[in-house]
Amino acid sequence: MTLLDQIHLHTARLPPDLLREVLDFVEFLETRPGRVSSRLDQENTPGSCLDLAQAHDLVGCLQNAPADLSTHPDHQ
């Protein structure tokens, strides 16, 4: 059983007022910082490489990298 199936099973038993709360929470999760891809899907526009890297927590993940990694021609 997938995670989506499990969510469906649990939410299928909820009354409408609680379903509204679940939807509100899901929409909140989609708009949290670091969730750029969800926001870009809603805007129907392509994201930049920086947007994608931020969405996947890749910005700043290299340790002991040269300070000029993004600008020096030798690193390109």
mmCIF file of the N, C-alpha and C atoms, coordinates in Angstrom:
data_MODEL
# 
_entry.id   MODEL 
# 
loop_
_atom_site.group_PDB 
_atom_site.id 
_atom_site.type_symbol 
_atom_site.label_atom_id 
_atom_site.label_alt_id 
_atom_site.label_comp_id 
_atom_site.label_asym_id 
_atom_site.label_entity_id 
_atom_site.label_seq_id 
_atom_site.pdbx_PDB_ins_code 
_atom_site.Cartn_x 
_atom_site.Cartn_y 
_atom_site.Cartn_z 
_atom_site.occupancy 
_atom_site.B_iso_or_equiv 
_atom_site.pdbx_formal_charge 
_atom_site.auth_seq_id 
_atom_site.auth_comp_id 
_atom_site.auth_asym_id 
_atom_site.auth_atom_id 
_atom_site.pdbx_PDB_model_num 
ATOM 1   N N  . MET A 1 1  ? 0.852   -1.174 0.000   1.00 0.00 ? 1  MET A N  1 
ATOM 2   C CA . MET A 1 1  ? 0.000   0.000  0.000   1.00 0.00 ? 1  MET A CA 1 
ATOM 3   C C  . MET A 1 1  ? 0.905   1.247  0.000   1.00 0.00 ? 1  MET A C  1 
ATOM 4   N N  . THR A 1 2  ? 0.642   2.157  -0.906  1.00 0.00 ? 2  THR A N  1 
ATOM 5   C CA . THR A 1 2  ? 1.457   3.361  -1.005  1.00 0.00 ? 2  THR A CA 1 
ATOM 6   C C  . THR A 1 2  ? 1.068   4.367  0.074   1.00 0.00 ? 2  THR A C  1 
ATOM 7   N N  . LEU A 1 3  ? 1.912   5.347  0.238   1.00 0.00 ? 3  LEU A N  1 
ATOM 8   C CA . LEU A 1 3  ? 1.629   6.419  1.189   1.00 0.00 ? 3  LEU A CA 1 
ATOM 9   C C  . LEU A 1 3  ? 0.358   7.167  0.790   1.00 0.00 ? 3  LEU A C  1 
ATOM 10  N N  . LEU A 1 4  ? 0.195   7.392  -0.489  1.00 0.00 ? 4  LEU A N  1 
ATOM 11  C CA . LEU A 1 4  ? -1.014  8.062  -0.972  1.00 0.00 ? 4  LEU A CA 1 
ATOM 12  C C  . LEU A 1 4  ? -2.267  7.238  -0.664  1.00 0.00 ? 4  LEU A C  1 
ATOM 13  N N  . ASP A 1 5  ? -2.179  5.927  -0.806  1.00 0.00 ? 5  ASP A N  1 
ATOM 14  C CA . ASP A 1 5  ? -3.296  5.047  -0.452  1.00 0.00 ? 5  ASP A CA 1 
ATOM 15  C C  . ASP A 1 5  ? -3.627  5.153  1.040   1.00 0.00 ? 5  ASP A C  1 
ATOM 16  N N  . GLN A 1 6  ? -2.602  5.193  1.865   1.00 0.00 ? 6  GLN A N  1 
ATOM 17  C CA . GLN A 1 6  ? -2.818  5.298  3.307   1.00 0.00 ? 6  GLN A CA 1 
ATOM 18  C C  . GLN A 1 6  ? -3.485  6.627  3.665   1.00 0.00 ? 6  GLN A C  1 
ATOM 19  N N  . ILE A 1 7  ? -3.028  7.692  3.029   1.00 0.00 ? 7  ILE A N  1 
ATOM 20  C CA . ILE A 1 7  ? -3.645  9.008  3.274   1.00 0.00 ? 7  ILE A CA 1 
ATOM 21  C C  . ILE A 1 7  ? -5.107  8.982  2.857   1.00 0.00 ? 7  ILE A C  1 
ATOM 22  N N  . HIS A 1 8  ? -5.373  8.387  1.724   1.00 0.00 ? 8  HIS A N  1 
ATOM 23  C CA . HIS A 1 8  ? -6.754  8.303  1.247   1.00 0.00 ? 8  HIS A CA 1 
ATOM 24  C C  . HIS A 1 8  ? -7.636  7.522  2.219   1.00 0.00 ? 8  HIS A C  1 
ATOM 25  N N  . LEU A 1 9  ? -7.129  6.397  2.719   1.00 0.00 ? 9  LEU A N  1 
ATOM 26  C CA . LEU A 1 9  ? -7.911  5.591  3.673   1.00 0.00 ? 9  LEU A CA 1 
ATOM 27  C C  . LEU A 1 9  ? -8.264  6.394  4.924   1.00 0.00 ? 9  LEU A C  1 
ATOM 28  N N  . HIS A 1 10 ? -7.300  7.114  5.444   1.00 0.00 ? 10 HIS A N  1 
ATOM 29  C CA . HIS A 1 10 ? -7.542  7.885  6.664   1.00 0.00 ? 10 HIS A CA 1 
ATOM 30  C C  . HIS A 1 10 ? -8.474  9.071  6.416   1.00 0.00 ? 10 HIS A C  1 
ATOM 31  N N  . THR A 1 11 ? -8.280  9.749  5.301   1.00 0.00 ? 11 THR A N  1 
ATOM 32  C CA . THR A 1 11 ? -9.091  10.940 5.058   1.00 0.00 ? 11 THR A CA 1 
ATOM 33  C C  . THR A 1 11 ? -10.493 10.601 4.575   1.00 0.00 ? 11 THR A C  1 
ATOM 34  N N  . ALA A 1 12 ? -10.684 9.437  4.005   1.00 0.00 ? 12 ALA A N  1 
ATOM 35  C CA . ALA A 1 12 ? -12.012 9.049  3.502   1.00 0.00 ? 12 ALA A CA 1 
ATOM 36  C C  . ALA A 1 12 ? -13.045 8.970  4.626   1.00 0.00 ? 12 ALA A C  1 
ATOM 37  N N  . ARG A 1 13 ? -12.593 8.763  5.842   1.00 0.00 ? 13 ARG A N  1 
ATOM 38  C CA . ARG A 1 13 ? -13.502 8.630  6.984   1.00 0.00 ? 13 ARG A CA 1 
ATOM 39  C C  . ARG A 1 13 ? -13.783 9.949  7.692   1.00 0.00 ? 13 ARG A C  1 
ATOM 40  N N  . LEU A 1 14 ? -13.125 11.013 7.278   1.00 0.00 ? 14 LEU A N  1 
ATOM 41  C CA . LEU A 1 14 ? -13.275 12.287 7.975   1.00 0.00 ? 14 LEU A CA 1 
ATOM 42  C C  . LEU A 1 14 ? -14.517 13.051 7.533   1.00 0.00 ? 14 LEU A C  1 
ATOM 43  N N  . PRO A 1 15 ? -15.121 13.799 8.444   1.00 0.00 ? 15 PRO A N  1 
ATOM 44  C CA . PRO A 1 15 ? -16.254 14.647 8.072   1.00 0.00 ? 15 PRO A CA 1 
ATOM 45  C C  . PRO A 1 15 ? -15.753 15.856 7.269   1.00 0.00 ? 15 PRO A C  1 
ATOM 46  N N  . PRO A 1 16 ? -16.649 16.523 6.535   1.00 0.00 ? 16 PRO A N  1 
ATOM 47  C CA . PRO A 1 16 ? -16.248 17.634 5.659   1.00 0.00 ? 16 PRO A CA 1 
ATOM 48  C C  . PRO A 1 16 ? -15.462 18.750 6.343   1.00 0.00 ? 16 PRO A C  1 
ATOM 49  N N  . ASP A 1 17 ? -15.793 19.093 7.582   1.00 0.00 ? 17 ASP A N  1 
ATOM 50  C CA . ASP A 1 17 ? -15.066 20.177 8.250   1.00 0.00 ? 17 ASP A CA 1 
ATOM 51  C C  . ASP A 1 17 ? -13.602 19.799 8.497   1.00 0.00 ? 17 ASP A C  1 
ATOM 52  N N  . LEU A 1 18 ? -13.348 18.526 8.817   1.00 0.00 ? 18 LEU A N  1 
ATOM 53  C CA . LEU A 1 18 ? -11.971 18.086 9.017   1.00 0.00 ? 18 LEU A CA 1 
ATOM 54  C C  . LEU A 1 18 ? -11.241 17.922 7.685   1.00 0.00 ? 18 LEU A C  1 
ATOM 55  N N  . LEU A 1 19 ? -11.961 17.529 6.642   1.00 0.00 ? 19 LEU A N  1 
ATOM 56  C CA . LEU A 1 19 ? -11.349 17.458 5.318   1.00 0.00 ? 19 LEU A CA 1 
ATOM 57  C C  . LEU A 1 19 ? -10.866 18.836 4.879   1.00 0.00 ? 19 LEU A C  1 
ATOM 58  N N  . ARG A 1 20 ? -11.631 19.867 5.217   1.00 0.00 ? 20 ARG A N  1 
ATOM 59  C CA . ARG A 1 20 ? -11.230 21.233 4.885   1.00 0.00 ? 20 ARG A CA 1 
ATOM 60  C C  . ARG A 1 20 ? -9.923  21.582 5.608   1.00 0.00 ? 20 ARG A C  1 
ATOM 61  N N  . GLU A 1 21 ? -9.793  21.147 6.860   1.00 0.00 ? 21 GLU A N  1 
ATOM 62  C CA . GLU A 1 21 ? -8.554  21.385 7.604   1.00 0.00 ? 21 GLU A CA 1 
ATOM 63  C C  . GLU A 1 21 ? -7.374  20.654 6.972   1.00 0.00 ? 21 GLU A C  1 
ATOM 64  N N  . VAL A 1 22 ? -7.611  19.443 6.518   1.00 0.00 ? 22 VAL A N  1 
ATOM 65  C CA . VAL A 1 22 ? -6.552  18.676 5.850   1.00 0.00 ? 22 VAL A CA 1 
ATOM 66  C C  . VAL A 1 22 ? -6.112  19.407 4.588   1.00 0.00 ? 22 VAL A C  1 
ATOM 67  N N  . LEU A 1 23 ? -7.062  19.862 3.799   1.00 0.00 ? 23 LEU A N  1 
ATOM 68  C CA . LEU A 1 23 ? -6.739  20.591 2.581   1.00 0.00 ? 23 LEU A CA 1 
ATOM 69  C C  . LEU A 1 23 ? -5.969  21.875 2.897   1.00 0.00 ? 23 LEU A C  1 
ATOM 70  N N  . ASP A 1 24 ? -6.410  22.603 3.900   1.00 0.00 ? 24 ASP A N  1 
ATOM 71  C CA . ASP A 1 24 ? -5.705  23.816 4.304   1.00 0.00 ? 24 ASP A CA 1 
ATOM 72  C C  . ASP A 1 24 ? -4.255  23.510 4.680   1.00 0.00 ? 24 ASP A C  1 
ATOM 73  N N  . PHE A 1 25 ? -4.047  22.412 5.389   1.00 0.00 ? 25 PHE A N  1 
ATOM 74  C CA . PHE A 1 25 ? -2.699  22.046 5.810   1.00 0.00 ? 25 PHE A CA 1 
ATOM 75  C C  . PHE A 1 25 ? -1.836  21.651 4.610   1.00 0.00 ? 25 PHE A C  1 
ATOM 76  N N  . VAL A 1 26 ? -2.402  20.897 3.683   1.00 0.00 ? 26 VAL A N  1 
ATOM 77  C CA . VAL A 1 26 ? -1.662  20.503 2.489   1.00 0.00 ? 26 VAL A CA 1 
ATOM 78  C C  . VAL A 1 26 ? -1.267  21.743 1.687   1.00 0.00 ? 26 VAL A C  1 
ATOM 79  N N  . GLU A 1 27 ? -2.189  22.683 1.541   1.00 0.00 ? 27 GLU A N  1 
ATOM 80  C CA . GLU A 1 27 ? -1.877  23.916 0.822   1.00 0.00 ? 27 GLU A CA 1 
ATOM 81  C C  . GLU A 1 27 ? -0.799  24.717 1.547   1.00 0.00 ? 27 GLU A C  1 
ATOM 82  N N  . PHE A 1 28 ? -0.828  24.709 2.865   1.00 0.00 ? 28 PHE A N  1 
ATOM 83  C CA . PHE A 1 28 ? 0.220   25.364 3.646   1.00 0.00 ? 28 PHE A CA 1 
ATOM 84  C C  . PHE A 1 28 ? 1.575   24.717 3.367   1.00 0.00 ? 28 PHE A C  1 
ATOM 85  N N  . LEU A 1 29 ? 1.630   23.391 3.367   1.00 0.00 ? 29 LEU A N  1 
ATOM 86  C CA . LEU A 1 29 ? 2.879   22.694 3.107   1.00 0.00 ? 29 LEU A CA 1 
ATOM 87  C C  . LEU A 1 29 ? 3.435   23.028 1.730   1.00 0.00 ? 29 LEU A C  1 
ATOM 88  N N  . GLU A 1 30 ? 2.560   23.192 0.764   1.00 0.00 ? 30 GLU A N  1 
ATOM 89  C CA . GLU A 1 30 ? 3.002   23.514 -0.596  1.00 0.00 ? 30 GLU A CA 1 
ATOM 90  C C  . GLU A 1 30 ? 3.637   24.898 -0.695  1.00 0.00 ? 30 GLU A C  1 
ATOM 91  N N  . THR A 1 31 ? 3.289   25.785 0.197   1.00 0.00 ? 31 THR A N  1 
ATOM 92  C CA . THR A 1 31 ? 3.776   27.159 0.097   1.00 0.00 ? 31 THR A CA 1 
ATOM 93  C C  . THR A 1 31 ? 4.914   27.454 1.065   1.00 0.00 ? 31 THR A C  1 
ATOM 94  N N  . ARG A 1 32 ? 5.351   26.491 1.839   1.00 0.00 ? 32 ARG A N  1 
ATOM 95  C CA . ARG A 1 32 ? 6.461   26.711 2.775   1.00 0.00 ? 32 ARG A CA 1 
ATOM 96  C C  . ARG A 1 32 ? 7.735   27.027 2.012   1.00 0.00 ? 32 ARG A C  1 
ATOM 97  N N  . PRO A 1 33 ? 8.620   27.834 2.609   1.00 0.00 ? 33 PRO A N  1 
ATOM 98  C CA . PRO A 1 33 ? 9.918   28.076 1.970   1.00 0.00 ? 33 PRO A CA 1 
ATOM 99  C C  . PRO A 1 33 ? 10.633  26.752 1.731   1.00 0.00 ? 33 PRO A C  1 
ATOM 100 N N  . GLY A 1 34 ? 11.308  26.653 0.609   1.00 0.00 ? 34 GLY A N  1 
ATOM 101 C CA . GLY A 1 34 ? 11.977  25.410 0.250   1.00 0.00 ? 34 GLY A CA 1 
ATOM 102 C C  . GLY A 1 34 ? 11.102  24.506 -0.589  1.00 0.00 ? 34 GLY A C  1 
ATOM 103 N N  . ARG A 1 35 ? 9.865   24.893 -0.771  1.00 0.00 ? 35 ARG A N  1 
ATOM 104 C CA . ARG A 1 35 ? 8.945   24.118 -1.597  1.00 0.00 ? 35 ARG A CA 1 
ATOM 105 C C  . ARG A 1 35 ? 8.666   24.884 -2.886  1.00 0.00 ? 35 ARG A C  1 
ATOM 106 N N  . VAL A 1 36 ? 9.738   25.313 -3.523  1.00 0.00 ? 36 VAL A N  1 
ATOM 107 C CA . VAL A 1 36 ? 9.624   26.168 -4.700  1.00 0.00 ? 36 VAL A CA 1 
ATOM 108 C C  . VAL A 1 36 ? 8.897   25.469 -5.831  1.00 0.00 ? 36 VAL A C  1 
ATOM 109 N N  . SER A 1 37 ? 9.124   24.181 -6.011  1.00 0.00 ? 37 SER A N  1 
ATOM 110 C CA . SER A 1 37 ? 8.529   23.486 -7.148  1.00 0.00 ? 37 SER A CA 1 
ATOM 111 C C  . SER A 1 37 ? 7.011   23.536 -7.113  1.00 0.00 ? 37 SER A C  1 
ATOM 112 N N  . SER A 1 38 ? 6.402   23.426 -5.929  1.00 0.00 ? 38 SER A N  1 
ATOM 113 C CA . SER A 1 38 ? 4.949   23.512 -5.839  1.00 0.00 ? 38 SER A CA 1 
ATOM 114 C C  . SER A 1 38 ? 4.454   24.891 -6.234  1.00 0.00 ? 38 SER A C  1 
ATOM 115 N N  . ARG A 1 39 ? 5.165   25.916 -5.777  1.00 0.00 ? 39 ARG A N  1 
ATOM 116 C CA . ARG A 1 39 ? 4.769   27.280 -6.098  1.00 0.00 ? 39 ARG A CA 1 
ATOM 117 C C  . ARG A 1 39 ? 4.922   27.527 -7.597  1.00 0.00 ? 39 ARG A C  1 
ATOM 118 N N  . LEU A 1 40 ? 5.969   26.991 -8.208  1.00 0.00 ? 40 LEU A N  1 
ATOM 119 C CA . LEU A 1 40 ? 6.178   27.171 -9.631  1.00 0.00 ? 40 LEU A CA 1 
ATOM 120 C C  . LEU A 1 40 ? 5.104   26.460 -10.440 1.00 0.00 ? 40 LEU A C  1 
ATOM 121 N N  . ASP A 1 41 ? 4.664   25.298 -9.981  1.00 0.00 ? 41 ASP A N  1 
ATOM 122 C CA . ASP A 1 41 ? 3.588   24.589 -10.671 1.00 0.00 ? 41 ASP A CA 1 
ATOM 123 C C  . ASP A 1 41 ? 2.322   25.423 -10.692 1.00 0.00 ? 41 ASP A C  1 
ATOM 124 N N  . GLN A 1 42 ? 2.018   26.102 -9.580  1.00 0.00 ? 42 GLN A N  1 
ATOM 125 C CA . GLN A 1 42 ? 0.824   26.923 -9.502  1.00 0.00 ? 42 GLN A CA 1 
ATOM 126 C C  . GLN A 1 42 ? 0.922   28.125 -10.432 1.00 0.00 ? 42 GLN A C  1 
ATOM 127 N N  . GLU A 1 43 ? 2.123   28.685 -10.578 1.00 0.00 ? 43 GLU A N  1 
ATOM 128 C CA . GLU A 1 43 ? 2.319   29.846 -11.433 1.00 0.00 ? 43 GLU A CA 1 
ATOM 129 C C  . GLU A 1 43 ? 2.396   29.464 -12.897 1.00 0.00 ? 43 GLU A C  1 
ATOM 130 N N  . ASN A 1 44 ? 2.601   28.177 -13.178 1.00 0.00 ? 44 ASN A N  1 
ATOM 131 C CA . ASN A 1 44 ? 2.704   27.664 -14.540 1.00 0.00 ? 44 ASN A CA 1 
ATOM 132 C C  . ASN A 1 44 ? 3.860   28.325 -15.292 1.00 0.00 ? 44 ASN A C  1 
ATOM 133 N N  . THR A 1 45 ? 4.953   28.577 -14.598 1.00 0.00 ? 45 THR A N  1 
ATOM 134 C CA . THR A 1 45 ? 6.138   29.149 -15.216 1.00 0.00 ? 45 THR A CA 1 
ATOM 135 C C  . THR A 1 45 ? 7.330   28.278 -14.891 1.00 0.00 ? 45 THR A C  1 
ATOM 136 N N  . PRO A 1 46 ? 8.299   28.233 -15.806 1.00 0.00 ? 46 PRO A N  1 
ATOM 137 C CA . PRO A 1 46 ? 9.492   27.433 -15.504 1.00 0.00 ? 46 PRO A CA 1 
ATOM 138 C C  . PRO A 1 46 ? 10.324  28.102 -14.421 1.00 0.00 ? 46 PRO A C  1 
ATOM 139 N N  . GLY A 1 47 ? 10.978  27.316 -13.625 1.00 0.00 ? 47 GLY A N  1 
ATOM 140 C CA . GLY A 1 47 ? 11.825  27.855 -12.571 1.00 0.00 ? 47 GLY A CA 1 
ATOM 141 C C  . GLY A 1 47 ? 13.263  27.948 -13.037 1.00 0.00 ? 47 GLY A C  1 
ATOM 142 N N  . SER A 1 48 ? 14.032  28.729 -12.326 1.00 0.00 ? 48 SER A N  1 
ATOM 143 C CA . SER A 1 48 ? 15.457  28.833 -12.622 1.00 0.00 ? 48 SER A CA 1 
ATOM 144 C C  . SER A 1 48 ? 16.188  27.653 -11.989 1.00 0.00 ? 48 SER A C  1 
ATOM 145 N N  . CYS A 1 49 ? 17.445  27.508 -12.334 1.00 0.00 ? 49 CYS A N  1 
ATOM 146 C CA . CYS A 1 49 ? 18.269  26.467 -11.699 1.00 0.00 ? 49 CYS A CA 1 
ATOM 147 C C  . CYS A 1 49 ? 18.364  26.717 -10.201 1.00 0.00 ? 49 CYS A C  1 
ATOM 148 N N  . LEU A 1 50 ? 18.464  27.995 -9.815  1.00 0.00 ? 50 LEU A N  1 
ATOM 149 C CA . LEU A 1 50 ? 18.524  28.322 -8.393  1.00 0.00 ? 50 LEU A CA 1 
ATOM 150 C C  . LEU A 1 50 ? 17.241  27.898 -7.687  1.00 0.00 ? 50 LEU A C  1 
ATOM 151 N N  . ASP A 1 51 ? 16.073  28.157 -8.297  1.00 0.00 ? 51 ASP A N  1 
ATOM 152 C CA . ASP A 1 51 ? 14.801  27.732 -7.707  1.00 0.00 ? 51 ASP A CA 1 
ATOM 153 C C  . ASP A 1 51 ? 14.785  26.224 -7.472  1.00 0.00 ? 51 ASP A C  1 
ATOM 154 N N  . LEU A 1 52 ? 15.224  25.468 -8.465  1.00 0.00 ? 52 LEU A N  1 
ATOM 155 C CA . LEU A 1 52 ? 15.234  24.008 -8.337  1.00 0.00 ? 52 LEU A CA 1 
ATOM 156 C C  . LEU A 1 52 ? 16.226  23.548 -7.272  1.00 0.00 ? 52 LEU A C  1 
ATOM 157 N N  . ALA A 1 53 ? 17.400  24.170 -7.238  1.00 0.00 ? 53 ALA A N  1 
ATOM 158 C CA . ALA A 1 53 ? 18.395  23.799 -6.230  1.00 0.00 ? 53 ALA A CA 1 
ATOM 159 C C  . ALA A 1 53 ? 17.885  24.105 -4.832  1.00 0.00 ? 53 ALA A C  1 
ATOM 160 N N  . GLN A 1 54 ? 17.214  25.243 -4.660  1.00 0.00 ? 54 GLN A N  1 
ATOM 161 C CA . GLN A 1 54 ? 16.659  25.582 -3.351  1.00 0.00 ? 54 GLN A CA 1 
ATOM 162 C C  . GLN A 1 54 ? 15.546  24.621 -2.965  1.00 0.00 ? 54 GLN A C  1 
ATOM 163 N N  . ALA A 1 55 ? 14.724  24.230 -3.908  1.00 0.00 ? 55 ALA A N  1 
ATOM 164 C CA . ALA A 1 55 ? 13.614  23.320 -3.629  1.00 0.00 ? 55 ALA A CA 1 
ATOM 165 C C  . ALA A 1 55 ? 14.106  21.957 -3.156  1.00 0.00 ? 55 ALA A C  1 
ATOM 166 N N  . HIS A 1 56 ? 15.308  21.586 -3.576  1.00 0.00 ? 56 HIS A N  1 
ATOM 167 C CA . HIS A 1 56 ? 15.850  20.276 -3.208  1.00 0.00 ? 56 HIS A CA 1 
ATOM 168 C C  . HIS A 1 56 ? 16.992  20.381 -2.202  1.00 0.00 ? 56 HIS A C  1 
ATOM 169 N N  . ASP A 1 57 ? 17.057  21.524 -1.513  1.00 0.00 ? 57 ASP A N  1 
ATOM 170 C CA . ASP A 1 57 ? 18.057  21.744 -0.455  1.00 0.00 ? 57 ASP A CA 1 
ATOM 171 C C  . ASP A 1 57 ? 19.485  21.491 -0.931  1.00 0.00 ? 57 ASP A C  1 
ATOM 172 N N  . LEU A 1 58 ? 19.800  21.925 -2.154  1.00 0.00 ? 58 LEU A N  1 
ATOM 173 C CA . LEU A 1 58 ? 21.141  21.723 -2.693  1.00 0.00 ? 58 LEU A CA 1 
ATOM 174 C C  . LEU A 1 58 ? 22.034  22.950 -2.542  1.00 0.00 ? 58 LEU A C  1 
ATOM 175 N N  . VAL A 1 59 ? 21.446  24.113 -2.291  1.00 0.00 ? 59 VAL A N  1 
ATOM 176 C CA . VAL A 1 59 ? 22.233  25.333 -2.158  1.00 0.00 ? 59 VAL A CA 1 
ATOM 177 C C  . VAL A 1 59 ? 23.050  25.255 -0.872  1.00 0.00 ? 59 VAL A C  1 
ATOM 178 N N  . GLY A 1 60 ? 24.356  25.404 -1.017  1.00 0.00 ? 60 GLY A N  1 
ATOM 179 C CA . GLY A 1 60 ? 25.239  25.374 0.141   1.00 0.00 ? 60 GLY A CA 1 
ATOM 180 C C  . GLY A 1 60 ? 25.562  23.984 0.653   1.00 0.00 ? 60 GLY A C  1 
ATOM 181 N N  . CYS A 1 61 ? 25.297  22.954 -0.133  1.00 0.00 ? 61 CYS A N  1 
ATOM 182 C CA . CYS A 1 61 ? 25.515  21.587 0.369   1.00 0.00 ? 61 CYS A CA 1 
ATOM 183 C C  . CYS A 1 61 ? 26.965  21.115 0.231   1.00 0.00 ? 61 CYS A C  1 
ATOM 184 N N  . LEU A 1 62 ? 27.783  21.825 -0.557  1.00 0.00 ? 62 LEU A N  1 
ATOM 185 C CA . LEU A 1 62 ? 29.183  21.430 -0.705  1.00 0.00 ? 62 LEU A CA 1 
ATOM 186 C C  . LEU A 1 62 ? 30.009  21.982 0.448   1.00 0.00 ? 62 LEU A C  1 
ATOM 187 N N  . GLN A 1 63 ? 30.834  21.128 1.000   1.00 0.00 ? 63 GLN A N  1 
ATOM 188 C CA . GLN A 1 63 ? 31.723  21.558 2.080   1.00 0.00 ? 63 GLN A CA 1 
ATOM 189 C C  . GLN A 1 63 ? 33.143  21.658 1.523   1.00 0.00 ? 63 GLN A C  1 
ATOM 190 N N  . ASN A 1 64 ? 33.894  22.623 2.008   1.00 0.00 ? 64 ASN A N  1 
ATOM 191 C CA . ASN A 1 64 ? 35.289  22.824 1.609   1.00 0.00 ? 64 ASN A CA 1 
ATOM 192 C C  . ASN A 1 64 ? 35.440  23.128 0.119   1.00 0.00 ? 64 ASN A C  1 
ATOM 193 N N  . ALA A 1 65 ? 34.429  23.756 -0.481  1.00 0.00 ? 65 ALA A N  1 
ATOM 194 C CA . ALA A 1 65 ? 34.500  24.140 -1.888  1.00 0.00 ? 65 ALA A CA 1 
ATOM 195 C C  . ALA A 1 65 ? 35.208  25.488 -2.012  1.00 0.00 ? 65 ALA A C  1 
ATOM 196 N N  . PRO A 1 66 ? 35.837  25.766 -3.162  1.00 0.00 ? 66 PRO A N  1 
ATOM 197 C CA . PRO A 1 66 ? 36.475  27.068 -3.349  1.00 0.00 ? 66 PRO A CA 1 
ATOM 198 C C  . PRO A 1 66 ? 35.442  28.191 -3.255  1.00 0.00 ? 66 PRO A C  1 
ATOM 199 N N  . ALA A 1 67 ? 35.853  29.337 -2.706  1.00 0.00 ? 67 ALA A N  1 
ATOM 200 C CA . ALA A 1 67 ? 34.932  30.462 -2.531  1.00 0.00 ? 67 ALA A CA 1 
ATOM 201 C C  . ALA A 1 67 ? 34.451  31.011 -3.858  1.00 0.00 ? 67 ALA A C  1 
ATOM 202 N N  . ASP A 1 68 ? 35.255  30.869 -4.919  1.00 0.00 ? 68 ASP A N  1 
ATOM 203 C CA . ASP A 1 68 ? 34.876  31.418 -6.224  1.00 0.00 ? 68 ASP A CA 1 
ATOM 204 C C  . ASP A 1 68 ? 34.347  30.339 -7.175  1.00 0.00 ? 68 ASP A C  1 
ATOM 205 N N  . LEU A 1 69 ? 33.772  29.308 -6.629  1.00 0.00 ? 69 LEU A N  1 
ATOM 206 C CA . LEU A 1 69 ? 33.330  28.158 -7.421  1.00 0.00 ? 69 LEU A CA 1 
ATOM 207 C C  . LEU A 1 69 ? 32.367  28.548 -8.538  1.00 0.00 ? 69 LEU A C  1 
ATOM 208 N N  . SER A 1 70 ? 31.479  29.478 -8.289  1.00 0.00 ? 70 SER A N  1 
ATOM 209 C CA . SER A 1 70 ? 30.482  29.832 -9.298  1.00 0.00 ? 70 SER A CA 1 
ATOM 210 C C  . SER A 1 70 ? 30.958  30.901 -10.277 1.00 0.00 ? 70 SER A C  1 
ATOM 211 N N  . THR A 1 71 ? 32.107  31.511 -10.035 1.00 0.00 ? 71 THR A N  1 
ATOM 212 C CA . THR A 1 71 ? 32.518  32.623 -10.884 1.00 0.00 ? 71 THR A CA 1 
ATOM 213 C C  . THR A 1 71 ? 33.858  32.424 -11.588 1.00 0.00 ? 71 THR A C  1 
ATOM 214 N N  . HIS A 1 72 ? 34.743  31.616 -11.067 1.00 0.00 ? 72 HIS A N  1 
ATOM 215 C CA . HIS A 1 72 ? 36.075  31.466 -11.655 1.00 0.00 ? 72 HIS A CA 1 
ATOM 216 C C  . HIS A 1 72 ? 36.024  30.554 -12.874 1.00 0.00 ? 72 HIS A C  1 
ATOM 217 N N  . PRO A 1 73 ? 36.637  30.974 -13.996 1.00 0.00 ? 73 PRO A N  1 
ATOM 218 C CA . PRO A 1 73 ? 36.599  30.170 -15.229 1.00 0.00 ? 73 PRO A CA 1 
ATOM 219 C C  . PRO A 1 73 ? 37.179  28.768 -15.084 1.00 0.00 ? 73 PRO A C  1 
ATOM 220 N N  . ASP A 1 74 ? 38.142  28.584 -14.191 1.00 0.00 ? 74 ASP A N  1 
ATOM 221 C CA . ASP A 1 74 ? 38.734  27.249 -14.019 1.00 0.00 ? 74 ASP A CA 1 
ATOM 222 C C  . ASP A 1 74 ? 37.734  26.242 -13.449 1.00 0.00 ? 74 ASP A C  1 
ATOM 223 N N  . HIS A 1 75 ? 36.660  26.704 -12.839 1.00 0.00 ? 75 HIS A N  1 
ATOM 224 C CA . HIS A 1 75 ? 35.690  25.802 -12.210 1.00 0.00 ? 75 HIS A CA 1 
ATOM 225 C C  . HIS A 1 75 ? 34.467  25.551 -13.086 1.00 0.00 ? 75 HIS A C  1 
ATOM 226 N N  . GLN A 1 76 ? 34.473  26.097 -14.274 1.00 0.00 ? 76 GLN A N  1 
ATOM 227 C CA . GLN A 1 76 ? 33.276  25.965 -15.131 1.00 0.00 ? 76 GLN A CA 1 
ATOM 228 C C  . GLN A 1 76 ? 33.417  24.850 -16.112 1.00 0.00 ? 76 GLN A C  1 
# 
